[in-house]
Amino acid sequence: MLDDQIILQMPPDLQMTEEQFFEFCQINRDLRIETNKFGELLIMSPTGS
């Protein structure tokens, strides 16, 4: 799948609420998705097989 992480920078007016982020993660369960302190989305390959 992905070799490294992908970092998506989001404009301030497109920031997700916690509920929206949770739903986004549920829709994309095959990816490991996190946010950092800058509001960026970090998308990584899942760990393990």
C-alpha positions in Angstrom: 0.0 0.0 0.0 1.8 3.2 1.1 5.5 3.2 1.7 5.6 6.3 3.9 3.1 8.5 5.5 1.1 11.1 3.5 0.6 14.5 5.2 -2.5 16.4 4.2 -2.6 20.1 5.2 -6.1 21.3 5.8 -7.3 24.9 5.5 -8.7 26.2 8.8 -12.2 26.4 7.4 -12.1 22.7 6.5 -11.1 21.4 10.0 -13.2 18.4 11.1 -14.9 18.0 14.4 -14.0 15.0 16.5 -17.2 13.3 15.3 -16.4 14.0 11.7 -12.8 12.7 12.1 -14.1 9.5 13.7 -16.5 9.0 10.8 -13.7 9.7 8.3 -11.5 7.0 10.0 -14.4 4.5 10.1 -15.0 5.0 6.4 -11.2 4.4 5.7 -10.6 1.6 8.2 -7.8 0.1 6.0 -5.6 3.1 6.7 -4.0 4.4 9.9 -5.1 8.0 10.2 -4.0 10.5 12.8 -3.9 14.2 13.3 -1.0 16.3 14.7 -0.8 19.5 16.7 -0.8 21.5 13.5 -4.2 20.1 12.3 -2.6 18.1 9.5 -3.9 14.6 8.6 -1.3 11.9 8.7 -2.2 8.9 6.6 -0.1 5.7 7.0 -0.2 2.1 5.8 -1.8 -0.2 8.4 0.7 -2.0 10.7 0.9 -5.8 10.5 -0.6 -7.8 7.8 
